[in-house]
Amino acid sequence: MRLPAALPHLFTGLRIAAPGAVIAALIAEYFGGLQHGLGSRITSAAAATAYPRAWAYVTAAMVLGLLFLAVVLLLEQLTRRPRTTSRRTK
C-alpha cells in the first residue's frame, strides 16, 4: 500500500468522521454518558426550561464539530502535493 496514493481516500473518510464523532459523543452523553459533557448539559438545561442556555450548548457543539472539520481540512491542505501545471507552447 502506498500512502501518498491513499491520502485522498483517507482524508475523505476523516472529513466525514470528524463531525460525526462530535455527534456520536453528544448522543452518548445524552443517553447517560458523562455528566459534564455537552450532551448532558443540553438535556439538563432543556429540562430546567433554560432554553437560551440549551441553545448556547447546541451552538457550542456545532462550533466544535466545525472546528474538528477545519482541522482535518487544514491537515489535508498541508499534506497535499503541489499540482504541476503544464503549459502548452504555441
N, C-alpha and C positions, 0 to 999 in steps of 0.2 A: 504494500500500500504506500502510495506516495502522498505525503502530507500536503505539499503545495497544490496538488490536483484536487484534494479532498476539502480544502479550506472553504470554497464557496458553499458546499453542502453542509459543512459544519456550522458556518455562520447563519445559514438559512434556518437550521434547527435551533440555534441559540436565539435568533430573533423571535421565534415562536415560543420558546421555552421560558425566556426571561420574564415577560409579563405574566405568563401562565403560572410561574412559580409564585408570584405575589398573590394571584387569585386563589391558588390552591392553599396557600398559607392562611389567607383570610377565611376561607371556608372551613378549614380545620380548626381555627381558633373560634369560629362562630359556633361550631358544634361541640365545644367543650375542651379545647386545647389549652394553650397558655392563657392565664388570666390577665396578663399585662400586655397583650398584643392588640393590634388594631381591630381585629375581628371581634374580640370580646368587648372592647371599648365602644364599638359601634352598637353592639347589642345592648349593652347597659345604658348607653345614652338614649337610645330609642325607647327602651323600657321605662326610663325616667322622664319621658316626653321632653327631653332636651334635644329637639330636632336640629337646631343650628349646630350644636356640638357634634351630633351624629353625622351631619353632612360635612363638617370640617374633617372628621376622621375619614370619611369616604374620599374627600378631596386629597387628603394626605396619602391614602392608599393609591389613588390614581397617579399622583406625582411620583410615588415610589416605583410603581410599575413603569412609568415613562423614564425614570432615572435608570432603571435596570436596562431598558431598551437602548437608551442613549449610550450606556457603557459598552454594550455589545456592538452598536454601530461604530463607535469610536475605535474599538479594537479591530473591527473589520477594516476600517479605513487605514489603520496603522499597519496591518499585515498585507494589504493588497499590493500587488506588484504594479509599478507604474506601466501604463499602457504605452506601447510604442506606436507612434503614428507613422504611417508610410505615406510619403508624398510622391505623387506621380510627377515625373518631369515631362515637360512638353517638348 
